């Protein structure tokens, strides 16, 4: 082997370090749109990739998604035609508007993009106009023709591809396009449209109240959805915690389950006096994809508290068997659209390999575990379960109580008679 030239190694390292371009890498704090870490998608890679529509550059041009490119162009054409009746130069204006923020938009992606400036501007414009037209059609702001290729096809209608972290375009792009294509001053803002879609898709009982400042800081749809879910929650992070047993084990220990009131926020889980209150939530065919991508965003985005990841982990530990789902369903906490056995498998894999440096529900878990460690609630719960689980069991307990009561009366009467004879 030849002599090692340390100066060459030093020179190569110095050059490599000097050439790090943090503006377009995962190292940059400007990045907000990421490729899902391989650790997370190994359980269900399909949950992170679009099935029908590519939005943005990360999946653009993939062979299995090209058939919907014409649909996006049709939606863009419909929007342009409608606006051009008042502004004949609208297409030119939109191109110039997106071109002016092309570099800023490119920095939002945590990986280098293979597209030229012209190609990137075109992707952002078409995909952004498609989303805006779709939002308006879904909420009644734009006309829906009888042969609409999305609204009239069930398998495309829910558009689950919108909720994927890898399938996003920057909010500033959507906002610029929306403002340029808004015809009436009284129309809902883009933020209002997205909030209404979120509330409808997650079947939330009430619309969360979020400070405009927080919403205005959102970098894309996923972050705005997360802001809605974590809105109004008190600050209560812990760095050391023990997780709770499953729902069925908690019932054995005397814990009662209650559905939170309709005014409770989705993530606002509380425990008091032996009662675990969990707000109602719906688990349907899209929920896994939504949950996984929200977790992925919290795992990737800098300085992001893992509040939603904590919620998913809490549910994962609570649900281990179909019996656990039955308990939550019977108490009105969960509305399940999946087969219980299938749902259990989904819950058990939701947070695999996710890293939590802090846990939002640490205090709740601590209170629950302390309650379970008390002997009386556990004994009482076991007795109720064993002896009052059916009408026949209840009848037998009542009959036994009557016999015991009669025996006591008989013994007391006998004792009274004995004492009377002695006198």
SULBELFEN-V869630 format. One record per helix or strand of 2 or more residues. SS is the DSSP state (a for helix, b for strand). FROM is the first residue (numbers start at 1). TO is the last residue. Records with the same first field share a line. If there is no record, write none. Layout:
BEGIN
SS: FROM-TO ; FROM-TO
END
This chain:
BEGIN
a: 6-18 ; 22-24 ; 38-41 ; 45-48 ; 63-84 ; 90-100 ; 102-106 ; 117-138 ; 154-157 ; 160-163 ; 165-167 ; 171-180 ; 190-201 ; 212-216 ; 221-230 ; 247-252 ; 287-300 ; 307-318 ; 322-330 ; 340-349 ; 362-372 ; 375-387 ; 391-422
b: 256-259 ; 270-272 ; 275-278 ; 281-283 ; 334-336
END
